[in-house]
Amino acid sequence: MEKNKKLLDNKKVSFFNSISKNIFILFGLISITCLVSDFYFKTSNLSITFIITTLVSFIITLIGIPKLKKINIKQIIREEGPKNHFLKQGTPTMGGIFFIPIGIIISNILYFNKDNYDIILTLSFVIIFFMFIGFLDDLLSLKKRFNTGLSSGQKIILQAFISLIFIIICASNNFIPQNILVANKIVNVGNLIYPLGIFVLLAESNSTNLTDGLDGLLSGCSILIFTGLAINILIENPSNDFTLAPLCIAMSGACMGFLFLNKYPAKLFMGDAGSLAIGASLGGIALISNQLWSVLIMGGILAAESISVIIQVSIFKISKRIKGKGHKLFLMTPLHHHFELKGNNESLIVSSFWLITLFLVIINLIFSLNPNSLN
């Protein structure tokens, strides 16, 4: 009996460790979800958008890898990180400059000359500029031969500035509702939309940045969140010809194409150019489509990664002030490093975090279909 139980446990771990198999399962799951959505929401065309974007993203990113190697754009590993990460030293980075524009370009082609195309242009603006901030950070990091490029303060100032311009454009054109939906309750925020919008974009982009620490972790979670967001938008706007669902699916497909090359062991990292742009995409779409609550639920892993860092730093500083010696709650943060140092392998952590994200996406969709369950 004990032997059978051990065998079963090994099979479970083996399933989670088989990251390549899990990626194809993920691709199949998203493809089926898009097909079902196309059948139910007659004008959505999500499946063709997802497949084309995945294919183009994969091809462009694959072509880009040798170009990055040629000009020596390679990852610098931080010294205080897990020791096994030094094996990743020299892996090409800045992959975000290949797959992020694919999602944006295909979205713009889909919406070109249609009503509300200016919303897509505005979102494209914020995504591209956040990608540029990440690109600048990656570039300076390589130049310094150090893991950090821009300082935290410089990054926040640049992000806040771009976010403010984005919110001003959106608010002046009535792209962003001032009545925010929170847990099925309408909250009128009025002019507070300005600080709220800046906070959302900064929080989301920095959460995605922190999550991007293991091969395939952020790209896999992002695929699920973008897809869940697309379906959620369609559920709440079934008769609206213009929705942001195709943009979400284009970003999901862009991440999917990248994931095939970013899975463990990664042939390429997205860098800050990718992670900051993904966060800006999620934050911007959430603000315009009034899906802040949904993104918070579905992005539970992203939130947990950020919160783990905040808790770790706070406890360390407080305990040092009180006892003269800093104490840590986690072995290392962000959260995925804690599980690494616990002895779990990378593929197991990544697959588990994907599964948790899938569960959170399903929970959110259940709430969307049954809004009264929140009352």
C-alpha positions, -999 to 999 in steps of 0.1 A, spaced: 0 0 0 28 24 9 46 15 -23 15 23 -44 11 56 -26 47 65 -33 43 56 -70 12 77 -72 30 107 -56 59 103 -81 34 103 -110 18 135 -98 52 152 -94 62 138 -128 31 153 -145 39 187 -130 76 184 -140 67 177 -176 66 214 -186 66 207 -224 35 185 -220 19 211 -199 25 239 -225 7 219 -251 -21 213 -227 -23 250 -221 -22 258 -258 -51 233 -264 -71 247 -234 -69 282 -247 -76 272 -283 -108 253 -272 -118 282 -250 -115 305 -280 -135 282 -303 -163 279 -277 -164 317 -274 -165 321 -312 -195 297 -312 -213 314 -284 -203 351 -292 -208 350 -330 -186 380 -338 -156 374 -315 -132 356 -339 -109 348 -310 -96 314 -321 -81 326 -354 -66 356 -336 -50 334 -310 -36 309 -334 -22 335 -358 -7 356 -330 9 325 -314 24 314 -347 38 348 -357 51 355 -322 69 321 -322 85 326 -356 96 363 -350 110 354 -315 128 324 -328 144 345 -356 153 371 -330 173 348 -306 205 345 -328 203 382 -334 204 389 -296 233 364 -292 252 381 -320 251 415 -303 257 399 -268 224 408 -253 226 382 -224 211 380 -190 230 391 -159 221 370 -129 219 388 -95 245 376 -70 220 373 -41 196 351 -61 194 313 -58 227 297 -67 213 274 -93 203 305 -113 239 311 -123 234 283 -148 211 307 -167 239 333 -170 244 342 -207 209 333 -218 197 359 -243 172 385 -228 150 414 -240 127 389 -257 98 414 -250 109 435 -279 99 407 -303 66 393 -289 50 424 -274 48 443 -307 32 413 -324 2 414 -300 -1 452 -306 3 451 -344 -22 423 -348 -47 442 -325 -43 473 -345 -49 454 -378 -81 439 -363 -95 472 -351 -82 495 -379 -108 519 -392 -134 506 -368 -153 525 -342 -133 532 -310 -100 524 -327 -86 554 -308 -90 533 -276 -67 507 -291 -42 534 -302 -42 548 -266 -36 513 -251 -9 507 -277 8 539 -266 10 529 -229 21 493 -237 49 505 -261 62 531 -237 63 507 -207 81 483 -230 106 511 -238 111 517 -201 119 480 -196 141 480 -227 161 510 -212 164 492 -179 176 460 -196 201 480 -218 216 498 -188 218 466 -169 239 450 -197 260 482 -200 268 482 -162 273 443 -162 249 443 -132 214 430 -127 199 464 -121 197 491 -148 175 520 -139 172 527 -101 138 519 -85 131 556 -82 139 563 -119 117 535 -130 87 546 -108 90 582 -120 90 571 -157 62 547 -152 41 573 -132 47 599 -159 35 576 -188 6 564 -166 -5 600 -159 -5 609 -197 -25 577 -204 -51 585 -177 -54 621 -188 -60 610 -224 -85 583 -213 -104 605 -188 -107 635 -213 -121 611 -240 -143 592 -216 -125 559 -222 -124 552 -185 -156 550 -164 -156 570 -132 -180 544 -117 -157 515 -108 -171 480 -103 -157 464 -71 -171 430 -60 -204 437 -78 -207 471 -61 -205 504 -81 -181 529 -65 -180 565 -79 -144 575 -77 -147 609 -96 -113 626 -99 -97 599 -78 -95 580 -111 -62 598 -117 -42 585 -87 -61 552 -89 -52 547 -125 -15 555 -119 -15 531 -89 -31 503 -110 -6 506 -138 24 508 -114 12 480 -92 4 457 -122 36 463 -141 58 459 -110 39 427 -100 45 412 -134 82 423 -132 86 405 -99 68 374 -112 92 371 -141 118 351 -122 114 315 -134 114 301 -169 78 303 -183 63 315 -150 50 350 -161 43 341 -197 22 311 -187 2 330 -160 -3 359 -184 -18 337 -211 -44 325 -186 -51 360 -173 -55 376 -207 -78 348 -219 -99 350 -187 -101 387 -191 -113 383 -228 -140 359 -218 -150 381 -189 -154 411 -211 -175 392 -236 -198 378 -208 -204 413 -195 -208 429 -230 -224 402 -251 -242 426 -275 -214 452 -278 -197 450 -312 -166 467 -298 -149 449 -269 -113 446 -259 -115 408 -260 -95 405 -293 -67 426 -279 -66 404 -248 -64 373 -270 -38 388 -292 -16 395 -261 -24 359 -249 -12 345 -283 19 367 -283 28 353 -248 20 318 -260 44 320 -290 71 333 -266 64 306 -240 74 278 -264 109 293 -263 108 305 -227 99 272 -211 125 255 -189 153 255 -198 147 289 -214 163 297 -247 153 334 -242 141 357 -213 116 384 -219 135 409 -197 119 441 -182 109 450 -218 84 422 -217 73 421 -181 66 458 -177 46 458 -210 25 428 -199 17 446 -166 8 478 -185 -15 458 -208 -33 442 -180 -37 474 -160 -47 495 -190 -73 470 -203 -87 465 -167 -92 503 -163 -109 508 -197 -131 477 -195 -139 482 -158 -124 448 -149 -101 459 -120 -118 434 -96 -114 406 -122 -78 412 -128 -71 413 -91 -87 379 -86 -72 362 -117 -38 378 -111 -37 364 -76 -2 349 -82 11 383 -94 -4 399 -62 11 372 -40 46 378 -55 44 415 -48 29 411 -13 56 386 -4 83 412 -11 65 439 8 60 416 38 96 405 38 110 440 36 86 453 63 93 425 88 130 427 82 131 465 88 107 464 119 125 435 135 159 452 129 147 484 145 132 466 175 156 437 181 187 451 164 187 421 140 165 417 109 143 386 106 128 371 75 95 354 70 104 338 37 137 322 27 138 346 -2 114 368 -22 96 371 -45 76 341 -34 87 316 -62 123 319 -48 110 308 -14 97 275 -29 129 271 -49 150 272 -17 126 248 -1 139 222 -26 112 223 -52 124 222 -88 116 250 -112 91 232 -135 71 220 -105 68 256 -91 59 270 -125 32 243 -133 17 247 -98 15 285 -102 -2 281 -136 -27 257 -121 -35 282 -93 -40 309 -119 -63 287 -139 -83 280 -108 -85 318 -100 -96 325 -136 -124 299 -133 -135 313 -100 -137 348 -115 -157 336 -145 -182 319 -121 -186 352 -103 -191 369 -136 -218 345 -147 -234 346 -112 -228 382 -100 -254 378 -72 -230 352 -55 -209 382 -44 -238 398 -25 
